[in-house]
């Protein structure tokens, strides 16, 4: 069974950087398409980045140019590098298979102070 554990969240000032990690077991990430999602209070969960098994990553317009998704095959981990963060990036961030999700993990909280 797939297990996905997000980590790396925390408090960061606007304009700063943060790297989120998604460690996987029960699946080989380089063979699947993974997505990073976020959900802010009072808002729907949204897809922010996708890294395919092959091909180029894709990003939501709201994060394009600021966030970068990558994969470390040796560690079976995907990352979300967040640069130039904004207060509106504040949310719980999740990783999951895309588009057919497995069980959602606990996510990792990112809070951006203004």
HUNORMO-V924054 format. One record per run of one state. SS is the DSSP state (~ for helix, > for strand, _ for the rest). FROM is the first residue (numbers start at 1). LEN is the number of residues. If there is no record, write none. Layout:
SS | FROM | LEN
SS | FROM | LEN
This chain:
_ | 1 | 2
> | 3 | 5
_ | 8 | 2
> | 10 | 4
_ | 14 | 4
> | 18 | 8
_ | 26 | 3
~ | 29 | 3
_ | 32 | 2
> | 34 | 6
_ | 40 | 6
> | 46 | 6
_ | 52 | 6
> | 58 | 2
_ | 60 | 7
> | 67 | 6
_ | 73 | 4
> | 77 | 6
_ | 83 | 4
~ | 87 | 3
_ | 90 | 1
> | 91 | 7
_ | 98 | 10
> | 108 | 6
_ | 114 | 1
